[in-house]
Amino acid sequence: MTTNETSSSTKRQVPAVSRALAILRFLARSPEPVGVNPMARELDLVPSTCLHILRVLQDEGLVDFDSNTKRYSIGIGILPLARSALQRNTFSTLIQPRLSNLSEKFGVTSIATQLAEPNQMIVVALSQSNLPFRLQVDLGSRFPALISATGRLFAAFNLSDGSELRSGFDKLVWDHPPAFETWQDEVREARERGYSVDQGTYISGVTVVAVPVFGLKGTMTRSIVAIGISERLKDKEIPKLAKAMQSVRDHIQDLQIDTGS
């Protein structure tokens, strides 16, 4: 490879873009509007730099500014971008009707997630059950990649560094936090059987079953997840549900290979 080819293939850092993305992701995660100084401290930015980027993002409609409180929030201008991304996501399109079948057959909320940014999973498709009581999950919701049943799969197939696992685990928020050693055993079990189950540790009274979807490099890039009330989703039903989810995964991956997507 020549020097010119090497330099052209090297990824160059663009700090302004990285900072703008960090700000957008921070605001998307924040439950309420945030001022410049707290945001700059959290993101380790110079306040004046943070302010300049915020003003550009505001001009583009990606960030909203409240002149009374002097605080910023994610803007509605992000929605057309997100909608276009989902419409062009072949995985989302292919899996949506199959999620509906899972929800109807097993009485669960079925979702598909995708690794969208470092250590974050985002919901790219979903189907609610027809039961009177159901869990609220929104399209575009995001959560830590290591949390709940999906997190055990992410740890099993994507991470091998023990210190990285421990560091990520310590940041997680559970209703009933498992011991790290117990969680590690569950990660190993998830790797062996090809699916993972969280029974009430992430959310009290809720069972979460997850199946990995693999990318070209053999790591988990997406997942299929079923969420049900523990009293309704009995232990004997879980293997049947997991098998059905694996069948959906395999069928979708075959379709993507056939279509070259």
C-alpha positions in Angstrom: 0.0 0.0 0.0 1.4 3.4 -0.9 1.7 6.3 1.5 -1.1 8.2 -0.3 -3.4 5.2 0.1 -2.5 4.8 3.7 -3.2 8.5 4.5 -6.5 8.5 2.6 -7.8 5.4 4.4 -6.8 6.8 7.9 -9.8 8.1 9.8 -9.2 11.7 10.8 -10.5 13.1 14.0 -13.0 16.0 13.7 -13.3 17.5 17.2 -16.2 19.8 16.4 -18.3 17.0 15.0 -17.5 14.7 17.9 -18.4 17.4 20.4 -21.7 18.2 18.6 -22.6 14.5 18.7 -21.7 14.2 22.3 -24.0 17.2 23.1 -26.9 15.7 21.1 -26.5 12.3 22.8 -26.3 14.0 26.2 -29.5 16.0 25.7 -31.3 12.9 24.3 -30.5 11.0 27.5 -31.3 13.9 29.8 -34.8 13.8 31.4 -35.0 17.6 31.6 -33.5 20.6 29.9 -29.9 21.4 30.9 -27.9 24.6 31.2 -24.6 25.3 29.4 -22.2 25.0 32.4 -23.6 21.7 33.8 -23.5 20.3 30.3 -19.9 21.5 29.7 -18.8 20.0 33.0 -20.4 16.6 32.3 -18.9 16.4 28.8 -15.5 17.9 29.7 -15.9 20.8 27.3 -14.9 24.5 27.6 -18.2 26.3 28.3 -17.7 28.8 25.5 -17.1 26.0 23.0 -20.2 24.2 24.3 -22.2 27.3 23.8 -21.1 28.0 20.3 -21.9 24.4 19.2 -25.3 24.6 21.0 -26.2 27.8 19.0 -25.4 26.1 15.7 -27.4 23.1 16.6 -30.3 25.4 17.7 -30.1 27.2 14.3 -30.4 23.8 12.6 -33.5 22.9 14.7 -31.7 20.0 16.4 -31.7 21.7 19.8 -34.3 23.8 21.6 -33.5 26.7 23.9 -35.7 28.1 26.7 -34.9 31.8 27.0 -36.5 32.0 30.4 -34.6 29.2 32.1 -31.5 29.5 29.8 -31.6 25.7 29.3 -31.3 23.4 26.3 -33.2 20.3 25.3 -33.2 18.0 22.3 -35.0 19.6 19.4 -37.9 18.2 17.3 -35.7 18.7 14.2 -34.1 15.4 15.1 -37.3 13.5 14.3 -37.1 13.6 10.5 -33.6 12.2 10.6 -34.6 9.4 13.0 -37.7 8.6 10.9 -35.6 8.4 7.7 -33.0 6.2 9.4 -35.7 3.8 10.6 -37.5 3.7 7.2 -34.2 2.7 5.6 -33.3 0.1 8.2 -33.9 -3.2 6.4 -33.7 -5.1 9.7 -36.5 -3.0 11.2 -38.7 -3.5 8.2 -38.2 -7.3 8.0 -38.7 -8.0 11.7 -41.7 -5.8 12.4 -44.5 -8.3 11.3 -42.6 -11.1 13.1 -42.5 -9.1 16.3 -46.3 -8.8 16.1 -46.6 -12.6 15.8 -44.5 -13.1 18.9 -46.5 -10.6 20.9 -49.8 -12.2 19.9 -48.7 -15.8 20.5 -46.9 -15.3 23.8 -48.6 -12.2 25.2 -45.4 -10.2 25.5 -44.1 -6.9 24.3 -41.6 -7.7 21.5 -38.8 -5.3 20.5 -35.8 -5.3 18.3 -32.7 -3.3 19.3 -29.6 -2.1 17.6 -26.2 -1.0 18.8 -26.4 2.7 17.8 -23.6 4.3 19.8 -20.9 3.2 22.2 -22.4 1.0 24.9 -26.0 2.0 24.1 -28.8 -0.1 22.5 -31.7 1.6 20.8 -35.2 0.3 20.1 -35.7 0.2 16.3 -38.9 -1.9 16.1 -41.6 -2.9 18.6 -44.9 -4.6 19.0 -47.1 -4.4 22.1 -49.2 -7.3 23.4 -53.0 -7.2 23.4 -53.2 -7.8 27.2 -55.0 -5.2 29.3 -51.8 -4.6 31.2 -48.7 -4.0 29.2 -45.3 -2.4 29.6 -44.6 1.0 27.9 -41.7 0.9 25.5 -41.2 3.6 22.9 -39.5 3.4 19.5 -36.2 5.1 19.8 -35.8 4.3 23.5 -32.2 3.7 24.5 -30.6 1.8 27.4 -27.1 0.7 28.4 -25.8 -2.2 26.3 -24.9 -4.2 29.5 -28.3 -4.0 31.2 -30.8 -6.8 31.7 -31.0 -9.9 29.4 -29.6 -8.0 26.4 -26.7 -6.9 28.5 -25.7 -10.4 29.4 -25.6 -11.3 25.7 -23.6 -8.2 24.9 -21.1 -9.1 27.6 -21.0 -12.7 26.4 -20.4 -12.0 22.7 -18.8 -8.6 22.5 -16.6 -8.1 25.6 -13.7 -10.1 26.9 -11.8 -7.6 29.1 -12.7 -8.4 32.8 -11.9 -4.9 34.0 -14.1 -3.4 31.2 -16.9 -5.7 32.2 -16.6 -4.7 35.9 -16.4 -1.0 35.1 -19.5 -1.2 32.9 -21.4 -3.4 35.4 -20.8 -0.9 38.3 -22.6 1.8 36.4 -25.8 -0.1 35.8 -29.0 0.6 37.7 -31.2 -2.3 38.6 -34.3 -2.8 40.8 -32.6 -5.8 42.4 -28.9 -5.6 41.5 -27.2 -9.0 41.2 -23.8 -9.7 42.6 -21.1 -9.3 39.9 -20.0 -12.9 40.3 -23.6 -14.1 39.8 -24.0 -11.9 36.8 -20.8 -13.3 35.3 -22.2 -16.8 35.7 -25.3 -15.7 33.9 -23.2 -14.2 31.1 -21.5 -17.6 30.6 -24.8 -19.4 30.7 -26.2 -17.0 28.0 -23.2 -17.7 25.8 -23.7 -21.5 26.1 -27.4 -21.6 25.4 -27.7 -18.7 22.9 -30.2 -16.6 24.8 -30.5 -14.8 28.0 -33.2 -14.3 30.7 -33.7 -11.6 33.3 -36.3 -12.5 35.9 -37.1 -9.4 38.0 -33.6 -8.1 38.6 -33.8 -5.2 36.1 -37.5 -4.4 36.7 -39.4 -5.9 39.6 -42.0 -8.4 38.4 -40.9 -8.3 34.8 -39.2 -11.1 32.9 -37.0 -10.2 29.9 -35.9 -12.7 27.3 -33.3 -11.8 24.7 -31.7 -13.4 21.6 -28.6 -12.1 19.9 -28.4 -11.1 16.2 -24.9 -11.2 14.9 -23.0 -9.0 12.5 -20.4 -10.0 9.9 -17.6 -10.1 12.5 -19.5 -12.5 14.8 -20.3 -9.9 17.5 -23.8 -9.0 18.6 -25.0 -5.9 16.7 -28.7 -6.3 17.4 -31.1 -8.3 19.6 -34.6 -9.5 19.7 -36.2 -9.0 23.1 -39.5 -10.2 24.7 -40.8 -8.4 27.8 -43.5 -9.9 29.9 -45.1 -9.9 33.4 -43.4 -12.6 35.4 -46.7 -14.0 36.8 -47.8 -14.6 33.2 -44.6 -15.7 31.6 -43.9 -18.9 33.5 -40.6 -20.8 33.5 -41.9 -23.5 31.3 -42.9 -21.0 28.6 -39.5 -19.3 28.4 -37.6 -22.0 26.4 -40.5 -22.1 23.9 -40.4 -18.3 23.6 -36.6 -18.3 23.2 -36.8 -20.9 20.5 -39.5 -18.9 18.6 -37.3 -15.8 18.9 -34.3 -17.7 17.6 -36.3 -18.9 14.6 -37.3 -15.3 13.8 -33.6 -14.3 14.1 -32.5 -17.0 11.8 -35.2 -16.3 9.2 -34.4 -12.6 9.2 -30.7 -13.2 8.7 -31.4 -15.6 5.8 -33.6 -13.0 4.2 -30.9 -10.3 4.6 -28.4 -12.7 3.0 -30.7 -13.4 0.1 -31.4 -9.7 -0.6 -27.8 -8.7 0.0 -28.7 -6.3 2.7 
